[in-house]
Amino acid sequence: MPRQILVTAALPYANGHIHIGHLVEYIQTDIWVRFQKLRGHRCIFVCADDTHGTAIMIRARREGRSEEAVIADMREAHMRDFAGFQIQFDNYGSTNSPDNKEACHQIWAAITKAGLVKTRSVEQLFDPVAGTFLADRFVRGTCPRCTAADQPGDNCSVCGAAYTPADLRDPRSILSNAVPELRSADHLFIELEQLRPFLEDWSQNGGHLQSEVARYLKGNFLGDPLRDWDISRPAPYFGFEIPDHPGNYWYVWFDAPIGYIGSTREWCRQHSEHVEAWWGRDSAAEIHHFIGKDITYFHTLFWPGMLHTAGLNLPSKVHVHGFLTVDGEKMSKSKGTFLMASTWLRHLPPGALRYYYSTKLGPGLDDIDLNVEEFVARVNTDLVNKVVNLASRCAGFLAGQTLADTYPDDGGLFAAGAARGDAIAAFYEDCNYNAATREIMALADRANKYVDDLQPWVIRKDPARSAELRDVCSVTLNLFRQIVVYLSPVLPGLAQQTAELLNQPITSWDEAARPLTGTLVSPFQHLMKRLEMKQVQAMVEESRQENAAEQSAAATPVAQSATPVGPAFHPADRWQDAGDALKNEPLAAECTIDDFTKVDLRVARVLEANHVEGANKLLQLTLSLGGGEVRNVFAGIKAAYKPEDLVGRLVICVANLKPRQMKFGLSQGMICASGAGGTEVFLLSPDTGAVPGHRVH
């Protein structure tokens, strides 16, 4: 029986362009939606730009134009990039729309009526240089739980802890790099703890979450009283003003998920439907959210709590995915691997990335890696050599003719492929795309063996065997089309090309079980070209140059706008770095690159940290370099760090230092730190994405 399904992906923020990390989610979601539609289900895919907050306000004022103008330009860019990667929304809205504002008012009224809102004074970080209170994303510092450095102001990307910006250690404003000041302002809070019984039941039962997500919530949040959720910000702020609290605005994380409902409202108005049919409590519609693991907390506690309180339909499933790395590392602007969607499209076909991601995506939260050499090899091997090769070897022989009037005997190949349809469908349903593509490539292998064994190019040489040639090519083209039906959620472009080649559109999953007969074959057009590493290299180099130009532009003084948010500041003055440290410890003599490369610096994780009996300055650290490689290191950091605060932290280790026998034991390396010594010691830490064993270059 057809299902009614509403699908969403996380709303992209309207202050930046789409990059290939974002595309992991949107491609994953688009594949799932296309699959559901192919199965005959009524499925709509809604999304919107996330448009509110301090970032948009700051950017607009610096550029001397309105926030509405900024978000309109970014919407156009987002839509262009999504279309380039064949991501097809049924509606793409904006959180700044009248529909979203109305939905916010309705949900707020229900939450207020339920007695969940309270007011209290909050000491919030304020940037004295930029002249504004700082949203979470504009503050970075050290995580108060795991001590990971350079973390955003709302949650830690290393340990997943949720907190407020004021909880960060050593906070700084990313607007001006100034040290923020604490200033008091009244804020509105939702008492989430009142919803604990519901949230425990919803998150732990019913299969709404992946098992690892449910365990994560239970172990990290539901074991303690849930924190009150701060959902307001004082002026100045770009957003919706709270109707019963003038001068205060809903925090972006309040109205952003409501944007799913606002976008659905727009779609319903365009199609003469009622939003209650999708979001009403009695609706039979399934709601599926696709999100990255960094926003799990908001979508699995706050959001269902809001919906439950407002008497609305709850998510059937929240599908959480991992992050993207490139060649095993975090995307890097300096290396050119922080790739924008638009840059990719200038050099490489979108289907290539869609297919590669599908071979990597499973049903869990594992991060996926874009290895560029593997990417080129996999696309060429699977899509060009196996799939497209089937059509290119046979279609030309039947151009202008029709397929056989009766499907020929193929030894059971087509029937065997049809029999795998349910298994492949189950993989798609479970977001296990890598398993689905493996099954499909196995069918391609068997089809290519059929062509290799019967050799239609040899049969063609004998005019007396024309009927046999038609049969062999009819079988091959049907096997090719069956494979394309199964791949069509991943490769809609190839599905369209196949429809044009065989003059039959692909509209149903069941077409993989019905061979075509008597259909006209059009002249063959190349379906896909082989990829070359030089294309990837050119793309990476262009990206590196674009990022360098962007960073150079960012270092240029910004012209004062007509509506400044604070005093203008010049980059030369921004950091206000004193020269005392360099004066107290002058630069060492020059060394050569050969000298430097002798030092093997590695990322390491602190497994254990202990006091050293009889030592006033030392701590004993057990470091892991990954793969069971362990080092015992004595470090003179006792005055600056507690042992319990170091466990689990990533540090930089001199891994090839000759072991030194000390009276306390054997030291097998050294960890890197800066500072004058004593309590002024600051451990060096790698950026997010680094893992034990990575070399520091």
ABEGO torsion letter per residue (X at the ends): XBBBBBBBBBBBBAABBBBAAAAAAAAAAAAAAAAAAAAGBBBBBBBBBBABEAAAAAAAAAAGBBAAAAAAAAAAAAAAAAAAAGBBBABBBBAABAAAAAAAAAAAAAAAAAGABBBBBBBBBBBAAAGBBBBAAABBBBBAAAGBBGBBAABBAAAGBBBBAAABBGBBBAAAGBBBBBBBBBBBBBBAAAAAAAAAAAAABGGABBAAAAAAAAAAAAABBBBBBBABBBOBBBEBBBAABBGBBBBAAAAAAAAAAAAAAAAAAAAGBBAAAAABAABABBBBBBBBAAAAAAAAAAAAAAAAAAGBBBBABBBBBBBBBBGGBBBBAAAGABBBAAAAAAABBAAAAAAAAAAABBABABBBBBBAAAAAAAAAAAAAAAAAAAAAAAAAAABGBBBBABBBBAGGAAAAAAAAAAAAAAAAAAGBAAAAAAAAAAAAAAAAAAAAAAGAAAAAABAAAAAAAAAAAAAAAAAAAAAAAAAAAABAAAAAAAAAAAGBBBABAAAAABBBBGBBBBBBBBABBBBBAAAAAAAAAAAAAAAAAAAAAAABBBBBBABBAEBBBBAAAAAGBBAAAAAABBBBBBBBAAAAAABBBBBBBBABBBBBBGBAABBBBBBBAEGGBBBBBBBBAAAABBAAAABGBBBBBBAABBBBBBAAEBBAEBBBBBEAEEABBBBBBBBBGBBBGBBBX
